[in-house]
Amino acid sequence: MFELNTILRPHILSLTPYSSARDEYTGKEGIFLDANENAFGSTLDGSIVENVTSEEQYNRYPDPHQLAIKAKLAPIKGVRPTQIFIGNGSDEPIDLLVRATCTPGRDSILILPPTYGMYEVSAAINDIQLIKIPLTPDFQVDVPAVLSAIEPHTKLLFVCSPNNPTGNLIDPDDIKTLLNRFNGLVVVDEAYIDFADTQSFTSLLDQYPNLVVLQTFSKAWGLAALRSGMCFASEQLIEVLNKIKPPYNVSGPTQQLLLKALGNVPSKDTMVARILAQREELIANLLNLPLVRHVYPSDANFILVKFDDPKAVFDFLIDQQIIVRDRHRVKLCEGCLRITVGTESENEQLLTMLKAFANRLTTTV
Ligand SMILES: Cc1ncc(COP(=O)(O)O)c(C=O)c1O
């Protein structure tokens, strides 16, 4: 039976968190002389204090727990507000999870490369050992290898699904096996879930106390500049993340814009539909290009494409000011570039340039 307290670092368990002014007085009305803010306004207000609406007010600290956002997000995601942590990107909860559970120089996290790079970087920053069990050649989890690689001091296991940079969903039954067999936290990173035809693991939160699900506002919601990510987990774990986060980790303007975005779910759905249509068109067109050796199936908003000469294609595209991600040196992604699905016209320009590159090759041979 999983017991969160056994995997938390002892000093985190007994930590007294910082209590901010907005934690100690949560009322909205009054004369606020408790947080050492600038009562006269902000340099963005045009110095007219009286006429500034609360939405434009930058001189006051924001809600440290983003309660309005959680109230709006919870029914959209089918979870309780208390099961949500909002971070400065989903990169923030990745780091907080490592710091809450792993003792530097002793504990380890397990990752499944090729995968998102920040798990490894977060481990390195925190001096945490890294256990790497490569995905199988069809980019699935080698479950027996993972289970036998887990050590007594392994605290976290990161599963990215759909996986970056391969683009595919990980078999949900394999993730359930890991949840059942691993006595640490299984962190399912669903940054690209909106582009996949599948159910989120958030529906299993009450079933698995060791499940953590990460999602982000940076992809389907189109809000990468806001730096906002979501972490869904047991109430007990969310309380721990709240204890160790910086007090006001999500800025006021970000909170206002997130609230606005959450009131506009159809806009997100429309963009996702357009991206999916473009993804399928791009895949079909890439498959027709002789210089493309393989197009991997995608459940995300990007496509992993294998080329005969990826470096030459990459350099040629850069010369045309089309920037894709070079993954050809990554193990299991040899020969590959990762291409984000763009707008209709961006994808057209990409294909035109790839054809131009192919023509150049045939004329120079
Ligand atoms: C798999 C995965 N997880 C997390 C992130 C980080 O997202 P955020 O912008 O929320 O920090 C990314 C960003 O590319 C990603 O690919």
The ligand as an ORCA input file, in Angstrom:
! r2SCAN-3c Opt
* xyz 0 1
  C       6.467     16.713    -22.340
  C       6.570     18.105    -21.856
  N       6.318     18.355    -20.575
  C       6.391     19.604    -20.078
  C       6.741     20.660    -20.894
  C       6.869     22.018    -20.257
  O       5.748     22.740    -20.465
  P       5.512     24.149    -19.752
  O       5.516     25.142    -20.832
  O       4.176     23.983    -19.076
  O       6.604     24.339    -18.739
  C       7.013     20.448    -22.238
  C       7.409     21.570    -23.114
  O       7.735     21.461    -24.253
  C       6.937     19.131    -22.735
  O       7.219     18.837    -24.015
*
